[in-house]
Amino acid sequence: MQRRRLIAATAAALAAPALARAQGAAWPGNRQVRILITYPPGGTSDFIARIVATQLAAQTGGNFIVDNRSGGGGVVGWTNVVRSPNDGTTLLLTDNSLATAPPLYPNLGFDVMTDFTPISLMLDYPTVFVVPASSPARTLREYVELVRGKPADANFYGSMGAGSSPHLYTEYLQDIAGIRMTHVPYRGMGPAFADLLAGRVGLLIAAPATVMGAVQDGRARAIAIGTSHGRIPLLPDVQTAKEQGFDFAYSFWYGMLGPKGMDPALVATIRTELDKVLNTPEVRARFVQQGATPVLGDGAALRAVMQSDLARWSEVIRVKGITIQN
């Protein structure tokens, strides 16, 4: 009897460290998790992050916060994530802008393709072209005709920073439409949209979540949808850019990454929880109502879209001489 008790006690002692490791590997456990975004409150990234944080907390019982780290065109926030522990307590919710950072910041201090762990490609938003309610333009075609032939400094457009997707997309629009405008960079889409509503900039290419409230209450006007999938239910009467004769089909993607070197098992756990978030009917409905398409792509899918964007827009940045100052 004593021998059996001794064997059982020894086995339990040997199993304890393994059990502790297994329990410690649970995510998030009793640790706070930061979902970091590189923009101030008020834009689409903030909208997504807060929905995701709230739902993850409900699913896991964990403590999730949204950490708005704007500044430096995104560099402040990206660097913070790169230098954070890779234990799942710091995550980065990013849009396309991370993939276009290298040609804009030669001394970035990290490699966007190797110093992060891609976890999930989550959402895709169509682009919406918006103007102030005071603008005479009712369509993108009318806006182009109003601007065409005028000097660049007679018309201003906003973006959430030099080299950001709205900046690059509007540069592309100018090329295909044969117009010239002056870029005004902001520290986030929220401030850029506020200035559009005030009439200080005349055009913004944004995600629906940023602009729909003001469009619906008449403070701004949507003049085109930049998607390859046709008109969107959210704005059924707004023509696509393609319907108006402009070959523009770019969108905004959003994905989740962590610091490099994350345990593949931890990555799989987080990915599973994010898939649950996007498959929750109430959450899915909120995103769809804002014009988004849940993607549910894995880390490989996110890495692939980042590589594609880096190649495509690096050339545009080089040819146009775009820098963080313009």
C-alpha positions as a LaTeX table, in Angstrom:
\begin{tabular}{lrrr}
\hline
Residue & $x$ (\AA) & $y$ (\AA) & $z$ (\AA) \\
\hline
Met1 & 0.00 & 0.00 & 0.00 \\
Gln2 & 2.77 & 2.43 & 0.93 \\
Arg3 & 4.61 & 1.55 & $-2.28$ \\
Arg4 & 1.52 & 2.31 & $-4.37$ \\
Arg5 & 1.07 & 5.67 & $-2.59$ \\
Leu6 & 4.72 & 6.52 & $-3.17$ \\
Ile7 & 4.47 & 5.70 & $-6.87$ \\
Ala8 & 1.29 & 7.78 & $-7.18$ \\
Ala9 & 2.87 & 10.72 & $-5.35$ \\
Thr10 & 5.98 & 10.53 & $-7.53$ \\
Ala11 & 3.89 & 10.42 & $-10.71$ \\
Ala12 & 1.87 & 13.41 & $-9.58$ \\
Ala13 & 5.04 & 15.36 & $-8.79$ \\
Leu14 & 6.44 & 14.58 & $-12.24$ \\
Ala15 & 3.18 & 15.53 & $-13.93$ \\
Ala16 & 2.82 & 18.85 & $-12.09$ \\
Pro17 & 5.31 & 20.86 & $-14.20$ \\
Ala18 & 3.73 & 19.57 & $-17.43$ \\
Leu19 & 0.25 & 20.45 & $-16.13$ \\
Ala20 & 1.45 & 23.90 & $-15.10$ \\
Arg21 & 2.92 & 24.43 & $-18.56$ \\
Ala22 & $-0.32$ & 23.33 & $-20.20$ \\
Gln23 & $-2.35$ & 25.67 & $-18.00$ \\
Gly24 & 0.13 & 28.48 & $-18.56$ \\
Ala25 & $-0.20$ & 27.98 & $-22.32$ \\
Ala26 & $-3.92$ & 28.81 & $-22.17$ \\
Trp27 & $-4.69$ & 32.08 & $-23.95$ \\
Pro28 & $-5.17$ & 34.63 & $-22.62$ \\
Gly29 & $-5.27$ & 33.08 & $-19.16$ \\
Asn30 & $-5.20$ & 35.75 & $-16.46$ \\
Arg31 & $-3.06$ & 38.13 & $-18.53$ \\
Gln32 & $-4.17$ & 41.38 & $-20.13$ \\
Val33 & $-3.98$ & 41.40 & $-23.92$ \\
Arg34 & $-3.37$ & 44.64 & $-25.84$ \\
Ile35 & $-4.82$ & 44.96 & $-29.32$ \\
Leu36 & $-2.68$ & 47.77 & $-30.67$ \\
Ile37 & $-3.65$ & 49.99 & $-33.60$ \\
Thr38 & $-1.58$ & 52.78 & $-35.06$ \\
Tyr39 & $-4.37$ & 55.35 & $-35.36$ \\
Pro40 & $-6.30$ & 57.56 & $-32.93$ \\
Pro41 & $-9.93$ & 56.77 & $-32.07$ \\
Gly42 & $-12.58$ & 57.47 & $-34.67$ \\
Gly43 & $-11.45$ & 55.51 & $-37.72$ \\
Thr44 & $-12.18$ & 52.06 & $-39.10$ \\
Ser45 & $-9.23$ & 50.38 & $-37.34$ \\
Asp46 & $-10.54$ & 51.61 & $-33.99$ \\
Phe47 & $-14.07$ & 50.47 & $-34.83$ \\
Ile48 & $-12.85$ & 46.96 & $-35.70$ \\
Ala49 & $-10.46$ & 46.67 & $-32.76$ \\
Arg50 & $-13.12$ & 47.54 & $-30.18$ \\
Ile51 & $-15.62$ & 45.04 & $-31.56$ \\
Val52 & $-12.94$ & 42.32 & $-31.66$ \\
Ala53 & $-11.69$ & 43.11 & $-28.14$ \\
Thr54 & $-15.19$ & 43.03 & $-26.70$ \\
Gln55 & $-16.06$ & 39.73 & $-28.36$ \\
Leu56 & $-12.75$ & 38.06 & $-27.44$ \\
Ala57 & $-13.34$ & 39.03 & $-23.81$ \\
Ala58 & $-16.83$ & 37.49 & $-23.97$ \\
Gln59 & $-15.54$ & 34.30 & $-25.56$ \\
Thr60 & $-12.49$ & 33.70 & $-23.37$ \\
Gly61 & $-13.27$ & 35.54 & $-20.14$ \\
Gly62 & $-9.99$ & 37.38 & $-20.66$ \\
Asn63 & $-9.03$ & 41.03 & $-20.31$ \\
Phe64 & $-8.59$ & 42.75 & $-23.69$ \\
Ile65 & $-7.88$ & 46.44 & $-24.26$ \\
Val66 & $-7.45$ & 48.57 & $-27.37$ \\
Asp67 & $-4.18$ & 50.52 & $-27.36$ \\
Asn68 & $-4.21$ & 53.51 & $-29.76$ \\
Arg69 & $-0.55$ & 54.23 & $-30.58$ \\
Ser70 & $-0.63$ & 56.85 & $-33.32$ \\
Gly71 & 2.41 & 58.79 & $-34.43$ \\
Gly72 & 5.23 & 58.54 & $-36.91$ \\
Gly73 & 2.95 & 57.33 & $-39.68$ \\
Gly74 & 2.49 & 54.06 & $-37.82$ \\
Val75 & 6.12 & 53.53 & $-36.86$ \\
Val76 & 5.53 & 54.22 & $-33.15$ \\
Gly77 & 2.93 & 51.47 & $-32.87$ \\
Trp78 & 4.67 & 48.96 & $-35.14$ \\
Thr79 & 7.93 & 49.32 & $-33.24$ \\
Asn80 & 6.12 & 48.82 & $-29.95$ \\
Val81 & 4.75 & 45.49 & $-31.17$ \\
Val82 & 8.10 & 44.35 & $-32.59$ \\
Arg83 & 9.71 & 44.94 & $-29.18$ \\
Ser84 & 6.92 & 43.29 & $-27.18$ \\
Pro85 & 6.98 & 39.74 & $-25.75$ \\
Asn86 & 5.79 & 37.11 & $-28.22$ \\
Asp87 & 3.53 & 35.43 & $-25.64$ \\
Gly88 & 0.21 & 36.59 & $-27.11$ \\
Thr89 & $-0.22$ & 39.57 & $-24.78$ \\
Thr90 & 0.43 & 42.12 & $-27.55$ \\
Leu91 & $-1.33$ & 41.90 & $-30.92$ \\
Leu92 & $-1.34$ & 44.31 & $-33.84$ \\
Leu93 & $-4.53$ & 45.00 & $-35.78$ \\
Thr94 & $-3.30$ & 46.51 & $-39.02$ \\
Asp95 & $-4.52$ & 47.62 & $-42.40$ \\
Asn96 & $-2.69$ & 47.82 & $-45.73$ \\
Ser97 & $-0.38$ & 50.58 & $-44.52$ \\
Leu98 & 2.06 & 48.22 & $-42.79$ \\
Ala99 & 2.85 & 46.57 & $-46.12$ \\
Thr100 & 3.81 & 49.88 & $-47.74$ \\
Ala101 & 6.06 & 51.07 & $-44.91$ \\
Pro102 & 9.50 & 49.80 & $-46.14$ \\
Pro103 & 9.89 & 52.09 & $-49.18$ \\
Leu104 & 8.73 & 55.08 & $-47.13$ \\
Tyr105 & 10.99 & 54.44 & $-44.13$ \\
Pro106 & 14.42 & 53.24 & $-45.30$ \\
Asn107 & 15.60 & 53.21 & $-41.67$ \\
Leu108 & 12.48 & 51.56 & $-40.29$ \\
Gly109 & 14.47 & 49.43 & $-37.86$ \\
Phe110 & 12.64 & 46.19 & $-38.56$ \\
Asp111 & 11.50 & 44.01 & $-41.46$ \\
Val112 & 7.72 & 43.94 & $-41.96$ \\
Met113 & 7.91 & 40.47 & $-43.48$ \\
Thr114 & 10.10 & 38.80 & $-40.87$ \\
Asp115 & 9.70 & 40.71 & $-37.60$ \\
Phe116 & 5.99 & 39.97 & $-37.20$ \\
Thr117 & 4.02 & 36.75 & $-36.92$ \\
Pro118 & 1.00 & 36.84 & $-39.26$ \\
Ile119 & $-2.01$ & 35.36 & $-37.48$ \\
Ser120 & $-5.17$ & 36.08 & $-39.45$ \\
Leu121 & $-6.46$ & 37.95 & $-42.48$ \\
Met122 & $-9.79$ & 39.11 & $-41.08$ \\
Leu123 & $-11.77$ & 41.64 & $-43.09$ \\
Asp124 & $-11.97$ & 43.34 & $-46.45$ \\
Tyr125 & $-13.68$ & 46.72 & $-46.85$ \\
Pro126 & $-14.58$ & 48.36 & $-50.17$ \\
Thr127 & $-13.30$ & 51.87 & $-50.70$ \\
Val128 & $-15.81$ & 54.72 & $-50.65$ \\
Phe129 & $-15.10$ & 58.04 & $-52.38$ \\
Val130 & $-16.63$ & 60.84 & $-50.32$ \\
Val131 & $-16.93$ & 64.61 & $-50.69$ \\
Pro132 & $-18.39$ & 67.27 & $-48.34$ \\
Ala133 & $-22.13$ & 67.82 & $-48.55$ \\
Ser134 & $-21.37$ & 71.30 & $-49.91$ \\
Ser135 & $-19.61$ & 69.87 & $-52.98$ \\
Pro136 & $-21.50$ & 70.24 & $-56.27$ \\
Ala137 & $-20.24$ & 66.80 & $-57.36$ \\
Arg138 & $-22.81$ & 64.02 & $-57.22$ \\
Thr139 & $-20.64$ & 61.36 & $-58.86$ \\
Leu140 & $-16.95$ & 60.62 & $-59.24$ \\
Arg141 & $-17.23$ & 61.54 & $-62.91$ \\
Glu142 & $-18.61$ & 64.97 & $-61.97$ \\
Tyr143 & $-15.87$ & 65.46 & $-59.38$ \\
Val144 & $-13.16$ & 64.66 & $-61.93$ \\
Glu145 & $-14.66$ & 67.11 & $-64.41$ \\
Leu146 & $-14.72$ & 69.83 & $-61.74$ \\
Val147 & $-11.05$ & 69.28 & $-60.89$ \\
Arg148 & $-9.64$ & 68.60 & $-64.35$ \\
Gly149 & $-7.52$ & 71.40 & $-65.74$ \\
Lys150 & $-7.10$ & 73.17 & $-62.42$ \\
Pro151 & $-3.73$ & 73.46 & $-60.65$ \\
Ala152 & $-2.97$ & 70.90 & $-57.94$ \\
Asp153 & $-3.05$ & 73.51 & $-55.17$ \\
Ala154 & $-6.64$ & 74.41 & $-56.05$ \\
Asn155 & $-7.95$ & 71.07 & $-54.79$ \\
Phe156 & $-6.98$ & 69.12 & $-51.69$ \\
Tyr157 & $-7.52$ & 65.51 & $-50.67$ \\
Gly158 & $-6.89$ & 63.89 & $-47.32$ \\
Ser159 & $-5.48$ & 60.61 & $-46.07$ \\
Met160 & $-4.46$ & 58.98 & $-42.81$ \\
Gly161 & $-0.80$ & 59.63 & $-43.54$ \\
Ala162 & 1.82 & 59.79 & $-46.28$ \\
Gly163 & 2.13 & 56.42 & $-47.98$ \\
Ser164 & $-1.10$ & 55.12 & $-46.45$ \\
Ser165 & $-3.55$ & 53.25 & $-48.67$ \\
Pro166 & $-5.91$ & 56.25 & $-49.11$ \\
His167 & $-2.89$ & 58.33 & $-50.19$ \\
Leu168 & $-1.67$ & 55.76 & $-52.71$ \\
Tyr169 & $-5.16$ & 55.02 & $-53.97$ \\
Thr170 & $-5.83$ & 58.72 & $-54.63$ \\
Glu171 & $-2.51$ & 59.04 & $-56.43$ \\
Tyr172 & $-3.61$ & 56.14 & $-58.64$ \\
Leu173 & $-6.99$ & 57.83 & $-59.22$ \\
Gln174 & $-5.25$ & 61.00 & $-60.35$ \\
Asp175 & $-3.21$ & 59.03 & $-62.88$ \\
Ile176 & $-6.16$ & 57.23 & $-64.44$ \\
Ala177 & $-8.41$ & 60.33 & $-64.36$ \\
Gly178 & $-5.81$ & 62.79 & $-65.64$ \\
Ile179 & $-6.16$ & 65.22 & $-62.73$ \\
Arg180 & $-3.83$ & 66.68 & $-60.10$ \\
Met181 & $-4.59$ & 67.46 & $-56.47$ \\
Thr182 & $-2.60$ & 68.31 & $-53.34$ \\
His183 & $-2.26$ & 65.71 & $-50.61$ \\
Val184 & $-2.95$ & 66.61 & $-46.97$ \\
Pro185 & $-1.74$ & 63.85 & $-44.58$ \\
Tyr186 & $-3.32$ & 63.34 & $-41.15$ \\
Arg187 & $-2.53$ & 61.13 & $-38.16$ \\
Gly188 & $-5.59$ & 58.98 & $-38.75$ \\
Met189 & $-8.74$ & 58.68 & $-40.83$ \\
Gly190 & $-10.87$ & 60.21 & $-38.08$ \\
Pro191 & $-9.08$ & 63.60 & $-38.21$ \\
Ala192 & $-8.94$ & 63.48 & $-42.01$ \\
Phe193 & $-12.68$ & 62.90 & $-42.23$ \\
Ala194 & $-13.36$ & 65.69 & $-39.72$ \\
Asp195 & $-11.55$ & 68.11 & $-42.03$ \\
Leu196 & $-13.49$ & 66.84 & $-45.03$ \\
Leu197 & $-16.75$ & 67.54 & $-43.20$ \\
Ala198 & $-15.45$ & 71.02 & $-42.42$ \\
Gly199 & $-14.68$ & 71.57 & $-46.10$ \\
Arg200 & $-10.92$ & 71.88 & $-45.67$ \\
Val201 & $-10.30$ & 68.94 & $-48.01$ \\
Gly202 & $-12.48$ & 68.07 & $-50.98$ \\
Leu203 & $-12.08$ & 64.31 & $-51.36$ \\
Leu204 & $-11.37$ & 61.29 & $-49.22$ \\
Ile205 & $-11.12$ & 57.61 & $-50.09$ \\
Ala206 & $-12.15$ & 55.74 & $-46.94$ \\
Ala207 & $-13.69$ & 52.55 & $-45.62$ \\
Pro208 & $-17.47$ & 52.61 & $-45.09$ \\
Ala209 & $-17.20$ & 52.35 & $-41.30$ \\
Thr210 & $-15.48$ & 55.74 & $-41.16$ \\
Val211 & $-17.95$ & 57.68 & $-43.27$ \\
Met212 & $-21.37$ & 56.04 & $-43.20$ \\
Gly213 & $-22.80$ & 57.97 & $-40.27$ \\
Ala214 & $-22.09$ & 61.30 & $-41.92$ \\
Val215 & $-23.22$ & 60.06 & $-45.34$ \\
Gln216 & $-26.52$ & 58.85 & $-43.92$ \\
Asp217 & $-27.25$ & 62.09 & $-42.09$ \\
Gly218 & $-26.31$ & 64.27 & $-45.06$ \\
Arg219 & $-23.04$ & 65.79 & $-43.84$ \\
Ala220 & $-21.02$ & 64.01 & $-46.56$ \\
Arg221 & $-21.79$ & 62.47 & $-49.94$ \\
Ala222 & $-20.59$ & 59.15 & $-51.33$ \\
Ile223 & $-19.82$ & 59.56 & $-55.05$ \\
Ala224 & $-18.35$ & 56.15 & $-55.94$ \\
Ile225 & $-17.50$ & 52.68 & $-54.64$ \\
Gly226 & $-14.06$ & 51.29 & $-55.46$ \\
Thr227 & $-14.73$ & 47.57 & $-55.54$ \\
Ser228 & $-14.52$ & 44.76 & $-58.07$ \\
His229 & $-17.62$ & 43.09 & $-56.61$ \\
Gly230 & $-20.24$ & 45.57 & $-57.80$ \\
Arg231 & $-22.35$ & 47.95 & $-55.76$ \\
Ile232 & $-22.66$ & 47.37 & $-52.03$ \\
Pro233 & $-25.96$ & 46.88 & $-50.16$ \\
Leu234 & $-25.00$ & 49.64 & $-47.76$ \\
Leu235 & $-25.08$ & 52.21 & $-50.61$ \\
Pro236 & $-27.16$ & 50.60 & $-53.36$ \\
Asp237 & $-27.63$ & 53.80 & $-55.36$ \\
Val238 & $-23.94$ & 54.73 & $-55.48$ \\
Gln239 & $-22.24$ & 53.59 & $-58.66$ \\
Thr240 & $-18.89$ & 51.85 & $-58.63$ \\
Ala241 & $-15.90$ & 53.68 & $-60.03$ \\
Lys242 & $-15.85$ & 51.14 & $-62.84$ \\
Glu243 & $-19.46$ & 51.94 & $-63.77$ \\
Gln244 & $-18.35$ & 55.56 & $-64.11$ \\
Gly245 & $-15.47$ & 54.68 & $-66.43$ \\
Phe246 & $-12.56$ & 54.41 & $-63.96$ \\
Asp247 & $-10.64$ & 51.17 & $-63.62$ \\
Phe248 & $-10.39$ & 51.30 & $-59.84$ \\
Ala249 & $-10.99$ & 48.19 & $-57.72$ \\
Tyr250 & $-8.86$ & 48.60 & $-54.60$ \\
Ser251 & $-10.06$ & 47.87 & $-51.08$ \\
Phe252 & $-8.83$ & 47.95 & $-47.47$ \\
Trp253 & $-7.82$ & 44.70 & $-45.79$ \\
Tyr254 & $-7.40$ & 44.24 & $-42.04$ \\
Gly255 & $-5.39$ & 41.54 & $-40.33$ \\
Met256 & $-3.94$ & 40.51 & $-36.98$ \\
Leu257 & $-0.24$ & 39.98 & $-36.30$ \\
Gly258 & 2.00 & 39.49 & $-33.30$ \\
Pro259 & 5.72 & 39.84 & $-32.62$ \\
Lys260 & 7.99 & 37.40 & $-34.44$ \\
Gly261 & 8.72 & 33.97 & $-33.02$ \\
Met262 & 5.30 & 33.19 & $-31.62$ \\
Asp263 & 4.63 & 29.55 & $-30.76$ \\
Pro264 & 2.66 & 27.98 & $-33.66$ \\
Ala265 & 0.26 & 26.40 & $-31.14$ \\
Leu266 & $-0.43$ & 29.83 & $-29.64$ \\
Val267 & $-0.95$ & 31.31 & $-33.11$ \\
Ala268 & $-3.44$ & 28.55 & $-33.91$ \\
Thr269 & $-5.33$ & 29.23 & $-30.67$ \\
Ile270 & $-5.59$ & 32.96 & $-31.36$ \\
Arg271 & $-6.61$ & 32.31 & $-34.97$ \\
Thr272 & $-9.36$ & 29.96 & $-33.77$ \\
Glu273 & $-10.70$ & 32.61 & $-31.40$ \\
Leu274 & $-10.62$ & 35.27 & $-34.13$ \\
Asp275 & $-12.53$ & 32.95 & $-36.45$ \\
Lys276 & $-15.13$ & 32.55 & $-33.71$ \\
Val277 & $-15.39$ & 36.34 & $-33.47$ \\
Leu278 & $-16.06$ & 36.70 & $-37.19$ \\
Asn279 & $-18.50$ & 33.78 & $-37.19$ \\
Thr280 & $-20.55$ & 35.19 & $-34.32$ \\
Pro281 & $-23.82$ & 36.23 & $-36.01$ \\
Glu282 & $-24.15$ & 39.55 & $-34.16$ \\
Val283 & $-20.54$ & 40.54 & $-34.82$ \\
Arg284 & $-20.64$ & 39.41 & $-38.43$ \\
Ala285 & $-23.82$ & 41.42 & $-38.95$ \\
Arg286 & $-22.19$ & 44.58 & $-37.56$ \\
Phe287 & $-19.28$ & 44.28 & $-39.97$ \\
Val288 & $-21.51$ & 43.47 & $-42.93$ \\
Gln289 & $-23.71$ & 46.46 & $-42.06$ \\
Gln290 & $-20.58$ & 48.59 & $-42.36$ \\
Gly291 & $-19.83$ & 47.17 & $-45.83$ \\
Ala292 & $-17.14$ & 44.68 & $-44.80$ \\
Thr293 & $-16.60$ & 41.13 & $-46.02$ \\
Pro294 & $-15.27$ & 38.74 & $-43.33$ \\
Val295 & $-12.35$ & 36.87 & $-44.91$ \\
Leu296 & $-11.32$ & 34.27 & $-42.30$ \\
Gly297 & $-7.86$ & 33.84 & $-43.83$ \\
Asp298 & $-4.94$ & 32.31 & $-41.95$ \\
Gly299 & $-1.46$ & 33.70 & $-41.39$ \\
Ala300 & $-0.28$ & 32.47 & $-44.77$ \\
Ala301 & $-3.09$ & 34.39 & $-46.48$ \\
Leu302 & $-2.14$ & 37.54 & $-44.59$ \\
Arg303 & 1.52 & 37.12 & $-45.49$ \\
Ala304 & 0.61 & 36.67 & $-49.17$ \\
Val305 & $-1.48$ & 39.86 & $-49.35$ \\
Met306 & 1.27 & 41.80 & $-47.57$ \\
Gln307 & 3.87 & 40.59 & $-50.06$ \\
Ser308 & 1.60 & 41.49 & $-52.98$ \\
Asp309 & 0.94 & 45.00 & $-51.65$ \\
Leu310 & 4.60 & 45.58 & $-50.89$ \\
Ala311 & 5.58 & 44.74 & $-54.46$ \\
Arg312 & 2.72 & 46.69 & $-56.09$ \\
Trp313 & 2.90 & 49.91 & $-54.13$ \\
Ser314 & 6.66 & 50.07 & $-53.63$ \\
Glu315 & 6.91 & 50.72 & $-57.36$ \\
Val316 & 4.28 & 53.47 & $-57.21$ \\
Ile317 & 6.09 & 55.12 & $-54.29$ \\
Arg318 & 9.41 & 54.93 & $-56.15$ \\
Val319 & 8.08 & 56.28 & $-59.46$ \\
Lys320 & 6.17 & 59.15 & $-57.85$ \\
Gly321 & 8.91 & 60.01 & $-55.38$ \\
Ile322 & 6.49 & 59.75 & $-52.45$ \\
Thr323 & 8.05 & 60.40 & $-49.06$ \\
Ile324 & 6.65 & 60.69 & $-45.55$ \\
Gln325 & 6.63 & 64.46 & $-46.04$ \\
Asn326 & 4.29 & 64.46 & $-49.05$ \\
\hline
\end{tabular}
